[in-house]
Amino acid sequence: MPIKTMSEDAMHAVELLGAPGSPYSRKMLALLRYRRIAHRMIWGSHMNPMPGYPAPKVKLLPTVYFGEGDAREAVVDSTPIIRRLEAEHAGRSVIPEDELLRFLDILIEDFADEWMTKAMFHYRWHYSEDAANAGPLLIFWQDSTYTDAVARPMADGFAKRQIDRLYVVGSNDTTAPIIEASYKRLVGIFDRIVQRQGFVLGTRPSAADFAIYGQLTQLGIVDPTPARIMAAASPRLRAWLDRVEDLSGLPDGQWLGLASLWGHLGELLAEIGRVYVPFLLANAQAAAAGKSEFEATIDGQLWTQPVFPYQAKCLLTLRAAREALSEDARQALDALLAGTGCNEMFVAEPAA
């Protein structure tokens, strides 16, 4: 196959401001590498913005910049960014063409972005060993030239702020057993998924794989407590993280056949229904009622946390995606989800 060349203007059409400790930065960088989209990685944070670059409406990592000079645009939120890249760059798509697979990709990506990040944040700041490890790393990832005298109080201050914010994502003494049990189950589930096909939807990665990868780079590599759990339970999954970091040389693979969906994804869908769906429903019901906090029963245990408006929107997005399916695809989806708990998303309406 002839090697395609790109114009100099196109070489830096996509730029990322991010940090190695940001799971979404790792998600997007690995995706760009797999898709062979020319990009420029800018390691840093919003604490030291680059001169001449626009600020996004909401300061999140990664910030992705499209365009050049005065036309440069700052965008956040990895899920719509991935869809924009699909529209603007051909080849090596991470979005399946089959509409049922495409819905499953949306569901699993959302689960990774919104539920698995609870485990990431929990393990990083709930345990003193992990917090002591993360604080300095997060500062030196911003700028490795900081002196120790400057970095130490910055690290201590940042760690305190994050520990004080644990409750926001739902990490507290009540919810800790639920979060940790789910993470341990997921390590086993993903181990078996990787062994069977390599990725969640076949022998090629989807957007969902990069979302899972982003969270697991922190849980399996950066933070000591969950990294020990993964290393002991699944050397395969730990090795998978190193491979997914750069899949630019991976040959084109195949999407999963529809007849294989339950055998490959059944236990992952059951885990999503077990923990994420009851959270989504309770959060959405509380948001609709104008509450600031809510309680729910997840995995037979009490869950309590502040309402998270963005995740109420996630439920609406998933419902809209199902409604957009053809009748045949919707029936196939409902049959696949029956008994997993995921089907509850589409029958239980948030109460006002």
C-alpha positions as CSV (number, residue, x, y, z in Angstrom):
1,M,0.0,0.0,0.0
2,P,1.5,3.4,-1.0
3,I,2.4,5.7,1.9
4,K,0.1,8.7,2.0
5,T,1.7,12.1,2.6
6,M,0.2,15.1,4.3
7,S,0.6,18.8,3.7
8,E,2.4,20.8,6.3
9,D,-0.9,22.6,7.1
10,A,-2.5,19.2,8.0
11,M,0.4,18.0,10.1
12,H,-0.7,19.9,13.2
13,A,-4.4,20.2,12.5
14,V,-5.1,18.4,15.8
15,E,-3.4,19.4,19.0
16,L,-4.0,18.0,22.5
17,L,-3.3,19.7,25.8
18,G,-3.3,17.0,28.4
19,A,-1.5,15.1,31.1
20,P,-0.4,11.5,31.6
21,G,-2.5,11.4,34.8
22,S,-5.7,12.3,32.9
23,P,-7.4,9.1,31.7
24,Y,-9.2,11.1,29.0
25,S,-5.9,12.5,27.7
26,R,-4.6,8.9,27.4
27,K,-7.8,7.8,25.7
28,M,-7.6,10.5,23.0
29,L,-3.8,10.2,22.4
30,A,-4.1,6.4,21.9
31,L,-7.0,6.8,19.6
32,L,-5.2,9.4,17.5
33,R,-2.3,7.0,17.2
34,Y,-4.4,4.1,16.2
35,R,-6.3,6.2,13.6
36,R,-3.0,7.6,12.3
37,I,-4.3,11.1,12.5
38,A,-1.5,13.7,12.6
39,H,-1.4,15.3,16.0
40,R,0.8,17.3,18.4
41,M,0.7,16.4,22.1
42,I,1.2,19.2,24.5
43,W,1.9,18.0,28.0
44,G,0.7,20.5,30.6
45,S,-2.4,21.9,32.3
46,H,-4.7,24.8,32.5
47,M,-2.5,26.2,35.3
48,N,0.0,27.2,32.7
49,P,-1.9,27.9,29.5
50,M,-0.1,28.4,26.2
51,P,0.1,31.9,24.9
52,G,-2.1,32.6,21.9
53,Y,-4.3,29.5,22.4
54,P,-8.0,30.0,23.1
55,A,-9.5,28.8,26.4
56,P,-12.3,26.3,26.2
57,K,-15.7,27.1,27.7
58,V,-15.1,24.5,30.4
59,K,-11.5,23.9,31.4
60,L,-11.0,20.1,31.2
61,L,-8.3,17.8,30.1
62,P,-7.7,17.0,27.4
63,T,-8.4,20.2,25.5
64,V,-8.3,19.4,21.8
65,Y,-7.5,22.2,19.4
66,F,-8.7,22.2,15.8
67,G,-7.4,24.6,13.2
68,E,-4.5,27.0,13.2
69,G,-3.8,30.6,14.3
70,D,-6.8,32.9,14.7
71,A,-9.1,30.1,13.6
72,R,-7.9,27.7,16.3
73,E,-10.8,26.2,18.2
74,A,-10.6,24.7,21.8
75,V,-12.9,21.8,22.4
76,V,-13.4,19.4,25.3
77,D,-15.5,16.2,26.0
78,S,-13.9,13.2,24.4
79,T,-17.0,11.4,23.1
80,P,-18.2,14.2,20.7
81,I,-14.6,14.9,19.7
82,I,-14.2,11.2,18.6
83,R,-17.3,11.6,16.4
84,R,-16.0,14.8,14.9
85,L,-12.7,13.1,14.1
86,E,-14.7,10.4,12.4
87,A,-16.4,13.0,10.2
88,E,-13.2,14.8,9.3
89,H,-10.7,11.9,8.9
90,A,-11.3,8.8,6.9
91,G,-10.0,5.3,7.6
92,R,-9.5,3.0,10.6
93,S,-12.8,4.0,12.1
94,V,-13.4,3.3,15.8
95,I,-17.2,3.5,15.3
96,P,-18.9,0.3,14.0
97,E,-21.1,0.6,11.0
98,D,-23.6,-1.9,12.3
99,E,-26.2,0.0,14.3
100,L,-26.5,-2.6,17.1
101,L,-22.7,-2.7,17.6
102,R,-22.6,1.1,17.4
103,F,-25.1,1.3,20.3
104,L,-23.1,-1.1,22.3
105,D,-20.0,1.0,21.7
106,I,-21.8,4.1,23.0
107,L,-23.0,2.2,26.0
108,I,-19.6,0.7,27.0
109,E,-17.8,4.0,26.3
110,D,-20.2,5.8,28.5
111,F,-19.8,3.2,31.3
112,A,-16.0,3.5,31.1
113,D,-16.0,7.3,31.1
114,E,-18.6,7.8,33.8
115,W,-18.5,4.7,36.1
116,M,-14.9,3.4,35.8
117,T,-13.6,6.9,36.5
118,K,-15.2,6.6,40.0
119,A,-12.8,3.7,40.7
120,M,-9.9,5.8,39.3
121,F,-10.7,8.8,41.5
122,H,-11.5,6.6,44.5
123,Y,-8.3,4.6,44.5
124,R,-6.1,7.6,43.8
125,W,-7.3,9.7,46.7
126,H,-9.0,7.3,49.2
127,Y,-5.8,5.6,50.3
128,S,-2.8,7.5,51.7
129,E,-0.2,5.6,49.8
130,D,-1.9,6.3,46.5
131,A,-2.5,10.0,47.3
132,A,1.2,10.4,48.3
133,N,2.2,8.9,45.0
134,A,-0.2,10.9,42.9
135,G,0.4,14.4,44.3
136,P,4.0,14.9,43.1
137,L,3.4,13.1,39.8
138,L,0.5,15.4,38.9
139,I,2.6,18.5,39.6
140,F,5.7,17.2,37.7
141,W,3.5,16.1,34.8
142,Q,2.6,19.8,34.5
143,D,6.2,20.9,34.5
144,S,9.2,18.7,35.4
145,T,11.5,21.7,36.0
146,Y,9.8,22.7,39.2
147,T,12.2,22.7,42.1
148,D,11.3,20.4,45.0
149,A,10.7,23.4,47.2
150,V,8.1,24.7,44.8
151,A,6.6,21.3,43.9
152,R,6.1,19.9,47.4
153,P,3.6,22.5,48.7
154,M,1.8,22.4,45.3
155,A,1.5,18.6,45.5
156,D,0.3,18.7,49.1
157,G,-2.3,21.4,48.2
158,F,-3.5,19.7,45.1
159,A,-3.9,16.3,47.0
160,K,-5.9,18.0,49.7
161,R,-8.3,19.6,47.3
162,Q,-8.8,16.2,45.5
163,I,-9.3,14.3,48.7
164,D,-11.8,16.9,49.8
165,R,-13.7,16.4,46.5
166,L,-13.9,12.6,46.7
167,Y,-17.6,12.9,47.7
168,V,-18.4,14.6,44.4
169,V,-17.8,11.4,42.4
170,G,-19.4,9.2,44.9
171,S,-16.4,7.9,46.8
172,N,-16.9,7.7,50.5
173,D,-16.8,5.1,53.3
174,T,-20.3,3.9,52.4
175,T,-19.7,3.5,48.7
176,A,-16.0,2.3,48.8
177,P,-16.9,-1.5,49.0
178,I,-19.2,-1.2,45.9
179,I,-16.6,0.7,43.9
180,E,-13.7,-1.7,44.8
181,A,-15.8,-4.9,44.2
182,S,-16.8,-3.6,40.8
183,Y,-13.2,-2.8,39.8
184,K,-12.0,-6.3,40.8
185,R,-14.8,-7.9,38.8
186,L,-14.0,-5.7,35.8
187,V,-10.4,-6.8,35.9
188,G,-11.5,-10.4,35.4
189,I,-14.1,-9.5,32.8
190,F,-11.7,-7.5,30.7
191,D,-9.1,-10.2,31.0
192,R,-11.5,-12.7,29.4
193,I,-12.6,-10.2,26.7
194,V,-9.0,-9.5,25.7
195,Q,-8.2,-13.2,25.6
196,R,-11.1,-14.0,23.4
197,Q,-10.9,-11.2,20.8
198,G,-8.4,-8.6,21.8
199,F,-11.0,-5.8,22.1
200,V,-14.6,-5.4,23.3
201,L,-16.2,-5.5,19.9
202,G,-13.9,-7.7,17.9
203,T,-10.3,-7.9,16.7
204,R,-10.2,-4.1,16.2
205,P,-10.6,-1.4,18.8
206,S,-13.7,0.8,19.1
207,A,-14.1,4.0,20.9
208,A,-15.2,2.0,24.0
209,D,-11.8,0.3,24.1
210,F,-10.0,3.6,24.3
211,A,-12.3,4.7,27.0
212,I,-11.6,1.6,29.0
213,Y,-7.9,1.9,28.3
214,G,-7.8,5.5,29.5
215,Q,-9.2,4.7,32.9
216,L,-7.1,1.5,33.3
217,T,-3.9,3.3,32.5
218,Q,-4.4,5.0,35.9
219,L,-5.7,2.1,37.8
220,G,-3.3,-0.5,36.3
221,I,-0.1,1.6,36.0
222,V,-0.1,4.9,38.0
223,D,-1.9,4.2,41.3
224,P,-0.2,1.6,43.5
225,T,-3.2,-0.1,45.2
226,P,-5.3,-0.9,42.1
227,A,-2.1,-1.6,40.1
228,R,-1.2,-4.4,42.5
229,I,-4.7,-5.8,42.1
230,M,-4.5,-5.9,38.3
231,A,-0.9,-7.2,38.3
232,A,-1.9,-10.1,40.5
233,A,-5.2,-10.9,38.9
234,S,-4.4,-10.3,35.2
235,P,-0.9,-9.9,33.7
236,R,-2.7,-10.1,30.4
237,L,-4.7,-7.0,31.0
238,R,-1.7,-5.1,32.3
239,A,0.2,-6.0,29.1
240,W,-2.8,-5.0,27.0
241,L,-2.4,-1.4,28.4
242,D,1.1,-1.2,27.0
243,R,0.0,-2.4,23.6
244,V,-3.0,-0.1,23.3
245,E,-0.8,2.9,24.1
246,D,0.2,2.8,20.4
247,L,-1.8,0.7,18.0
248,S,-0.7,2.6,14.9
249,G,0.9,-0.6,13.5
250,L,-2.1,-2.8,14.3
251,P,-3.5,-4.4,11.1
252,D,-7.1,-3.8,10.3
253,G,-9.3,-6.2,12.2
254,Q,-12.9,-7.3,12.1
255,W,-16.0,-6.3,14.1
256,L,-17.7,-9.0,16.2
257,G,-20.3,-11.1,14.5
258,L,-23.8,-10.6,15.9
259,A,-24.1,-14.3,16.9
260,S,-21.1,-13.9,19.2
261,L,-22.3,-10.8,21.1
262,W,-23.7,-12.5,24.2
263,G,-20.9,-15.0,24.6
264,H,-18.3,-12.1,24.4
265,L,-20.1,-9.3,26.1
266,G,-22.7,-10.9,28.4
267,E,-20.8,-10.6,31.7
268,L,-19.8,-7.0,30.9
269,L,-23.3,-6.0,30.1
270,A,-24.4,-7.7,33.4
271,E,-21.8,-5.6,35.3
272,I,-23.1,-2.4,33.7
273,G,-26.6,-3.3,34.7
274,R,-25.5,-4.3,38.1
275,V,-23.8,-1.0,39.1
276,Y,-24.0,1.7,36.5
277,V,-27.7,1.5,35.5
278,P,-29.1,1.9,39.1
279,F,-26.7,4.8,39.6
280,L,-27.9,6.5,36.4
281,L,-31.5,6.0,37.2
282,A,-31.2,7.3,40.8
283,N,-29.1,10.2,39.8
284,A,-31.6,11.2,37.0
285,Q,-34.6,10.9,39.3
286,A,-32.9,13.1,41.9
287,A,-31.9,15.6,39.3
288,A,-35.5,15.7,37.9
289,A,-36.8,16.3,41.4
290,G,-34.4,19.2,42.0
291,K,-32.4,17.4,44.7
292,S,-28.8,18.1,45.4
293,E,-28.0,14.6,46.8
294,F,-29.5,11.1,46.5
295,E,-29.4,7.6,47.9
296,A,-29.7,4.4,46.0
297,T,-29.3,0.7,46.3
298,I,-26.5,-0.6,44.2
299,D,-25.4,-4.2,44.2
300,G,-27.6,-4.7,47.3
301,Q,-25.8,-1.9,49.2
302,L,-26.4,1.7,50.1
303,W,-25.0,4.3,47.7
304,T,-25.0,8.0,48.5
305,Q,-23.6,11.0,46.6
306,P,-24.4,14.5,45.3
307,V,-26.4,14.7,42.1
308,F,-24.3,14.8,39.0
309,P,-26.1,16.7,36.2
310,Y,-23.8,15.6,33.4
311,Q,-24.6,12.0,34.1
312,A,-28.3,12.7,34.0
313,K,-27.6,13.8,30.4
314,C,-25.8,10.6,29.8
315,L,-29.0,8.6,30.5
316,L,-30.9,10.8,28.1
317,T,-28.2,10.3,25.4
318,L,-28.4,6.5,25.8
319,R,-32.2,6.5,25.6
320,A,-32.0,8.7,22.5
321,A,-29.5,6.4,20.9
322,R,-31.8,3.4,21.4
323,E,-34.8,5.3,20.0
324,A,-32.8,6.1,16.9
325,L,-32.3,2.4,16.1
326,S,-34.3,0.7,13.4
327,E,-37.1,-1.6,14.7
328,D,-35.0,-4.7,14.0
329,A,-31.9,-3.4,15.7
330,R,-34.0,-2.3,18.7
331,Q,-35.6,-5.7,19.1
332,A,-32.1,-7.3,18.9
333,L,-30.7,-4.9,21.5
334,D,-33.6,-5.5,23.9
335,A,-33.2,-9.3,23.5
336,L,-29.5,-8.9,24.2
337,L,-30.0,-6.7,27.3
338,A,-32.8,-8.7,28.8
339,G,-31.9,-9.9,32.2
340,T,-28.7,-7.9,32.5
341,G,-30.3,-4.9,34.2
342,C,-29.3,-2.6,31.3
343,N,-32.8,-2.9,30.0
344,E,-34.0,-0.9,33.1
345,M,-32.6,2.2,31.5
346,F,-35.4,2.1,28.9
347,V,-38.4,1.2,31.1
348,A,-37.9,3.3,34.2
349,E,-38.6,7.0,33.8
350,P,-37.0,9.5,36.1
351,A,-39.6,10.8,38.6
352,A,-40.2,14.5,38.8
